[in-house]
């Protein structure tokens, strides 16, 4: 007797309206009709519907589905190859979009109110949110952390560009001091250590000398900081630690 349209819709997970549309355009015409004129679908019709839904799931438009099913000269393999290329390109684009959204979400958590494009333009691959979860766990309860978030939330793209430019310039100058073999306790190195402290205080949160000493120790105890600084100039991290400690000593002596 065949299957009624409602039954087929239930089997296939489509609407009755969709089946009526397929019938109207000749894509899936039921093989039988009841005495009352109701559509009746055969097993062969169900097989055709399964193929239709397969191609639709892959993204083929209905006219191409009809051509694949009815044209004896149609090449399903060629259609699939073309679709595979389209899907691969679409996946790559979506992955990039997802990454941009993820970066934007992390930036919001940090209070950095930039679009994904602006963040990539300013920071490049040096993602400021990379260690945000760890930072929040270690210092989220502190006033310094709260102050850093408050300030970051107010900065514009131009502010972040200036912050990055200042730090890039400082790093280049300090790397030159290390490369030249100048002592960490020398005036130039200590002045640069003080500039480093003031940069953080100006843009993020106030850094007393005791806190700066803690930063100095972290730069050599945490291999990630050591690897970053030593990547700029071998010996950079240890040299900077000594300069920070020397600067703090001269600034607080007698206090």
C-alpha positions as a Markdown table, in Angstrom:
| # | Residue | x | y | z |
|---|---|---|---|---|
| 1 | Unk | 0.0 | 0.0 | 0.0 |
| 2 | Unk | 3.0 | 2.3 | 0.4 |
| 3 | Unk | 3.7 | 5.0 | 3.0 |
| 4 | Unk | 1.6 | 8.1 | 3.7 |
| 5 | Unk | 3.3 | 11.5 | 3.5 |
| 6 | Unk | 3.1 | 12.0 | 7.3 |
| 7 | Unk | 4.8 | 8.6 | 7.9 |
| 8 | Unk | 7.6 | 9.5 | 5.5 |
| 9 | Unk | 8.1 | 12.9 | 7.0 |
| 10 | Unk | 8.4 | 11.1 | 10.4 |
| 11 | Unk | 10.9 | 8.6 | 9.1 |
| 12 | Unk | 13.1 | 11.1 | 7.4 |
| 13 | Unk | 12.9 | 14.0 | 9.9 |
| 14 | Unk | 11.5 | 16.4 | 7.4 |
| 15 | Unk | 8.3 | 18.4 | 7.2 |
| 16 | Unk | 5.2 | 17.4 | 5.2 |
| 17 | Unk | 5.5 | 20.7 | 3.5 |
| 18 | Unk | 9.1 | 19.8 | 2.3 |
| 19 | Unk | 7.8 | 16.6 | 0.8 |
| 20 | Unk | 4.9 | 18.4 | -0.9 |
| 21 | Unk | 7.5 | 20.9 | -2.4 |
| 22 | Unk | 9.7 | 18.0 | -3.7 |
| 23 | Unk | 6.6 | 16.6 | -5.3 |
| 24 | Unk | 5.7 | 19.9 | -6.9 |
| 25 | Unk | 9.1 | 20.4 | -8.5 |
| 26 | Unk | 9.3 | 16.8 | -9.6 |
| 27 | Unk | 12.2 | 16.0 | -7.4 |
| 28 | Unk | 10.4 | 13.3 | -5.5 |
| 29 | Unk | 7.1 | 12.3 | -6.9 |
| 30 | Unk | 5.3 | 9.5 | -5.0 |
| 31 | Unk | 4.9 | 6.3 | -7.0 |
| 32 | Unk | 1.3 | 5.7 | -6.0 |
| 33 | Unk | -1.9 | 7.5 | -5.0 |
| 34 | Unk | -4.6 | 6.1 | -2.8 |
| 35 | Unk | -8.2 | 6.0 | -4.1 |
| 36 | Unk | -8.7 | 9.2 | -2.2 |
| 37 | Unk | -5.8 | 10.8 | -4.0 |
| 38 | Unk | -3.4 | 10.7 | -1.1 |
| 39 | Unk | 0.3 | 10.4 | -1.8 |
| 40 | Unk | 1.8 | 6.9 | -1.3 |
| 41 | Unk | 5.6 | 6.4 | -1.2 |
| 42 | Unk | 7.2 | 3.2 | -2.2 |
| 43 | Unk | 10.5 | 1.7 | -0.8 |
| 44 | Unk | 12.2 | 3.0 | -4.0 |
| 45 | Unk | 10.8 | 6.5 | -3.2 |
| 46 | Unk | 12.3 | 6.3 | 0.3 |
| 47 | Unk | 15.7 | 5.3 | -1.2 |
| 48 | Unk | 15.5 | 8.3 | -3.5 |
| 49 | Unk | 14.5 | 10.6 | -0.6 |
| 50 | Unk | 17.5 | 9.3 | 1.4 |
| 51 | Unk | 19.8 | 10.2 | -1.5 |
| 52 | Unk | 18.2 | 13.6 | -1.8 |
| 53 | Unk | 18.7 | 14.3 | 1.9 |
| 54 | Unk | 22.3 | 13.2 | 1.7 |
| 55 | Unk | 23.1 | 15.6 | -1.1 |
| 56 | Unk | 21.1 | 18.4 | 0.6 |
| 57 | Unk | 23.1 | 17.8 | 3.8 |
| 58 | Unk | 26.3 | 18.2 | 1.8 |
| 59 | Unk | 25.0 | 21.6 | 0.5 |
| 60 | Unk | 23.9 | 20.8 | -3.0 |
| 61 | Unk | 21.1 | 23.0 | -4.3 |
| 62 | Unk | 17.9 | 21.3 | -5.4 |
| 63 | Unk | 18.5 | 21.7 | -9.1 |
| 64 | Unk | 21.9 | 20.0 | -8.8 |
| 65 | Unk | 20.4 | 17.2 | -6.7 |
| 66 | Unk | 17.8 | 16.6 | -9.5 |
| 67 | Unk | 20.6 | 16.5 | -12.1 |
| 68 | Unk | 22.7 | 14.1 | -10.1 |
| 69 | Unk | 19.7 | 11.7 | -9.6 |
| 70 | Unk | 18.2 | 11.9 | -13.1 |
| 71 | Unk | 20.9 | 12.8 | -15.5 |
| 72 | Unk | 22.7 | 9.6 | -16.6 |
| 73 | Unk | 25.7 | 11.7 | -17.8 |
| 74 | Unk | 26.1 | 13.5 | -14.4 |
| 75 | Unk | 29.3 | 12.8 | -12.5 |
| 76 | Unk | 28.5 | 12.6 | -8.8 |
| 77 | Unk | 32.3 | 12.2 | -8.1 |
| 78 | Unk | 33.1 | 15.6 | -9.7 |
| 79 | Unk | 30.3 | 17.3 | -7.8 |
| 80 | Unk | 31.6 | 15.8 | -4.5 |
| 81 | Unk | 35.1 | 16.9 | -5.3 |
| 82 | Unk | 33.9 | 20.4 | -5.9 |
| 83 | Unk | 31.8 | 20.4 | -2.8 |
| 84 | Unk | 34.8 | 19.0 | -0.8 |
| 85 | Unk | 36.9 | 22.0 | -1.9 |
| 86 | Unk | 34.1 | 24.4 | -1.0 |
| 87 | Unk | 33.5 | 22.9 | 2.4 |
| 88 | Unk | 37.3 | 22.8 | 3.2 |
| 89 | Unk | 37.5 | 26.5 | 2.4 |
| 90 | Unk | 34.4 | 27.2 | 4.5 |
| 91 | Unk | 35.8 | 25.3 | 7.4 |
| 92 | Unk | 39.0 | 27.2 | 7.3 |
| 93 | Unk | 37.2 | 30.5 | 7.2 |
| 94 | Unk | 34.9 | 29.4 | 10.1 |
| 95 | Unk | 38.0 | 28.3 | 12.1 |
| 96 | Unk | 39.5 | 31.8 | 11.6 |
| 97 | Unk | 36.2 | 33.4 | 12.6 |
| 98 | Unk | 36.0 | 31.2 | 15.7 |
| 99 | Unk | 39.6 | 32.1 | 16.7 |
| 100 | Unk | 38.8 | 35.8 | 16.3 |
| 101 | Unk | 35.7 | 35.5 | 18.5 |
| 102 | Unk | 37.7 | 33.5 | 21.1 |
| 103 | Unk | 40.3 | 36.3 | 21.1 |
| 104 | Unk | 37.6 | 38.9 | 21.5 |
| 105 | Unk | 36.0 | 37.0 | 24.4 |
| 106 | Unk | 39.4 | 36.8 | 26.1 |
| 107 | Unk | 40.0 | 40.4 | 25.5 |
| 108 | Unk | 36.7 | 41.3 | 27.1 |
| 109 | Unk | 37.6 | 39.3 | 30.1 |
| 110 | Unk | 40.8 | 41.3 | 30.4 |
| 111 | Unk | 38.9 | 44.6 | 29.8 |
| 112 | Unk | 40.7 | 45.2 | 26.5 |
| 113 | Unk | 37.9 | 46.7 | 24.5 |
| 114 | Unk | 39.2 | 46.2 | 20.9 |
| 115 | Unk | 37.8 | 44.4 | 17.9 |
| 116 | Unk | 39.5 | 41.1 | 16.9 |
| 117 | Unk | 41.1 | 42.9 | 13.9 |
| 118 | Unk | 42.4 | 45.7 | 16.1 |
| 119 | Unk | 43.8 | 43.3 | 18.7 |
| 120 | Unk | 45.7 | 41.3 | 16.0 |
| 121 | Unk | 46.9 | 44.6 | 14.6 |
| 122 | Unk | 48.2 | 45.8 | 17.9 |
| 123 | Unk | 49.5 | 42.6 | 19.5 |
| 124 | Unk | 50.1 | 40.3 | 16.6 |
| 125 | Unk | 50.8 | 36.8 | 17.9 |
| 126 | Unk | 51.7 | 38.0 | 21.4 |
| 127 | Unk | 48.3 | 37.4 | 22.9 |
| 128 | Unk | 47.8 | 39.5 | 26.0 |
| 129 | Unk | 45.1 | 37.0 | 27.2 |
| 130 | Unk | 47.3 | 34.0 | 26.9 |
| 131 | Unk | 47.9 | 33.7 | 30.6 |
| 132 | Unk | 44.8 | 35.5 | 31.8 |
| 133 | Unk | 43.2 | 32.5 | 33.6 |
| 134 | Unk | 46.5 | 31.8 | 35.5 |
| 135 | Unk | 46.9 | 35.5 | 36.3 |
| 136 | Unk | 43.4 | 35.8 | 37.7 |
| 137 | Unk | 43.9 | 32.7 | 39.8 |
| 138 | Unk | 47.2 | 34.0 | 41.3 |
| 139 | Unk | 46.4 | 37.7 | 41.7 |
| 140 | Unk | 42.7 | 38.1 | 41.0 |
| 141 | Unk | 42.1 | 38.9 | 44.7 |
| 142 | Unk | 44.6 | 41.8 | 44.7 |
| 143 | Unk | 43.9 | 45.5 | 44.2 |
| 144 | Unk | 46.7 | 45.6 | 41.6 |
| 145 | Unk | 44.8 | 43.2 | 39.4 |
| 146 | Unk | 41.5 | 45.1 | 39.9 |
| 147 | Unk | 43.3 | 48.4 | 39.1 |
| 148 | Unk | 44.8 | 46.8 | 35.9 |
| 149 | Unk | 41.4 | 45.8 | 34.7 |
| 150 | Unk | 39.9 | 49.2 | 35.4 |
| 151 | Unk | 42.6 | 50.9 | 33.4 |
| 152 | Unk | 42.6 | 48.5 | 30.6 |
| 153 | Unk | 38.9 | 48.9 | 30.1 |
| 154 | Unk | 39.4 | 52.6 | 29.3 |
| 155 | Unk | 42.2 | 52.3 | 26.7 |
| 156 | Unk | 41.7 | 52.8 | 23.0 |
| 157 | Unk | 43.5 | 51.2 | 20.2 |
| 158 | Unk | 45.8 | 54.1 | 20.1 |
| 159 | Unk | 46.6 | 53.7 | 23.8 |
| 160 | Unk | 47.5 | 50.0 | 23.3 |
| 161 | Unk | 49.7 | 50.9 | 20.3 |
| 162 | Unk | 51.5 | 53.4 | 22.4 |
| 163 | Unk | 51.9 | 50.9 | 25.3 |
| 164 | Unk | 53.3 | 48.3 | 22.9 |
| 165 | Unk | 55.6 | 50.8 | 21.2 |
| 166 | Unk | 57.0 | 52.0 | 24.5 |
| 167 | Unk | 57.7 | 48.4 | 25.6 |
| 168 | Unk | 59.2 | 47.4 | 22.3 |
| 169 | Unk | 61.6 | 50.4 | 22.4 |
| 170 | Unk | 62.5 | 49.6 | 26.0 |
| 171 | Unk | 63.3 | 46.0 | 25.2 |
| 172 | Unk | 65.5 | 46.9 | 22.3 |
| 173 | Unk | 67.5 | 49.4 | 24.4 |
| 174 | Unk | 67.8 | 46.9 | 27.3 |
| 175 | Unk | 68.9 | 44.1 | 24.9 |
| 176 | Unk | 71.6 | 46.4 | 23.6 |
| 177 | Unk | 72.9 | 47.0 | 27.2 |
| 178 | Unk | 73.1 | 43.2 | 27.7 |
| 179 | Unk | 74.7 | 42.6 | 24.3 |
| 180 | Unk | 77.3 | 45.3 | 25.1 |
| 181 | Unk | 78.3 | 43.5 | 28.3 |
| 182 | Unk | 77.4 | 46.5 | 30.5 |
| 183 | Unk | 76.9 | 45.6 | 34.2 |
| 184 | Unk | 73.5 | 45.1 | 35.7 |
| 185 | Unk | 74.5 | 47.4 | 38.5 |
| 186 | Unk | 75.6 | 50.2 | 36.1 |
| 187 | Unk | 73.7 | 53.4 | 35.8 |
| 188 | Unk | 72.3 | 52.7 | 32.4 |
| 189 | Unk | 70.9 | 49.3 | 33.4 |
| 190 | Unk | 69.4 | 50.6 | 36.6 |
| 191 | Unk | 67.8 | 53.5 | 34.9 |
| 192 | Unk | 66.2 | 51.2 | 32.4 |
| 193 | Unk | 65.0 | 49.0 | 35.3 |
| 194 | Unk | 63.4 | 52.1 | 36.8 |
| 195 | Unk | 61.8 | 52.9 | 33.5 |
| 196 | Unk | 60.4 | 49.4 | 33.4 |
| 197 | Unk | 58.8 | 49.9 | 36.8 |
| 198 | Unk | 57.4 | 53.3 | 35.8 |
| 199 | Unk | 55.9 | 51.9 | 32.6 |
| 200 | Unk | 53.9 | 49.3 | 34.5 |
| 201 | Unk | 52.9 | 51.9 | 37.1 |
| 202 | Unk | 51.8 | 54.4 | 34.5 |
| 203 | Unk | 49.7 | 52.0 | 32.4 |
| 204 | Unk | 48.6 | 49.1 | 34.6 |
| 205 | Unk | 49.0 | 49.5 | 38.4 |
| 206 | Unk | 51.3 | 51.1 | 40.9 |
| 207 | Unk | 54.5 | 49.0 | 41.4 |
| 208 | Unk | 56.3 | 49.6 | 44.6 |
| 209 | Unk | 59.9 | 48.6 | 44.7 |
| 210 | Unk | 59.2 | 45.5 | 46.8 |
| 211 | Unk | 56.7 | 44.3 | 44.1 |
| 212 | Unk | 59.3 | 45.0 | 41.4 |
| 213 | Unk | 61.7 | 42.8 | 43.3 |
| 214 | Unk | 59.1 | 40.0 | 43.1 |
| 215 | Unk | 58.8 | 40.6 | 39.4 |
| 216 | Unk | 62.6 | 40.3 | 39.0 |
| 217 | Unk | 62.6 | 36.9 | 40.7 |
| 218 | Unk | 59.7 | 35.7 | 38.6 |
| 219 | Unk | 61.6 | 36.6 | 35.4 |
| 220 | Unk | 64.2 | 33.9 | 36.2 |
| 221 | Unk | 62.1 | 31.4 | 38.2 |
| 222 | Unk | 59.3 | 31.1 | 35.6 |
| 223 | Unk | 60.8 | 29.5 | 32.5 |
| 224 | Unk | 58.2 | 31.2 | 30.2 |
| 225 | Unk | 59.4 | 34.7 | 31.2 |
| 226 | Unk | 63.0 | 33.5 | 30.9 |
| 227 | Unk | 62.5 | 32.1 | 27.5 |
| 228 | Unk | 60.8 | 35.2 | 26.3 |
| 229 | Unk | 63.4 | 37.7 | 27.5 |
| 230 | Unk | 66.3 | 35.5 | 26.6 |
| 231 | Unk | 64.8 | 35.2 | 23.2 |
| 232 | Unk | 65.4 | 38.9 | 22.8 |
| 233 | Unk | 69.0 | 38.6 | 23.9 |
| 234 | Unk | 70.7 | 35.7 | 25.7 |
| 235 | Unk | 71.1 | 36.5 | 29.4 |
| 236 | Unk | 68.5 | 39.2 | 29.3 |
| 237 | Unk | 66.3 | 37.7 | 32.1 |
| 238 | Unk | 69.1 | 37.2 | 34.6 |
| 239 | Unk | 70.6 | 40.6 | 33.8 |
| 240 | Unk | 67.3 | 42.4 | 34.2 |
| 241 | Unk | 66.7 | 40.7 | 37.6 |
| 242 | Unk | 70.0 | 42.0 | 38.9 |
| 243 | Unk | 69.3 | 45.5 | 37.5 |
| 244 | Unk | 65.9 | 45.6 | 39.1 |
| 245 | Unk | 67.3 | 44.5 | 42.5 |
| 246 | Unk | 70.1 | 47.0 | 42.2 |
| 247 | Unk | 67.8 | 49.8 | 41.3 |
| 248 | Unk | 65.4 | 49.0 | 44.1 |
| 249 | Unk | 68.3 | 49.0 | 46.6 |
| 250 | Unk | 69.6 | 52.4 | 45.5 |
| 251 | Unk | 66.1 | 53.9 | 45.5 |
| 252 | Unk | 65.1 | 52.6 | 48.9 |
| 253 | Unk | 68.4 | 52.8 | 50.7 |
| 254 | Unk | 67.9 | 54.7 | 54.0 |
| 255 | Unk | 64.1 | 54.6 | 53.6 |
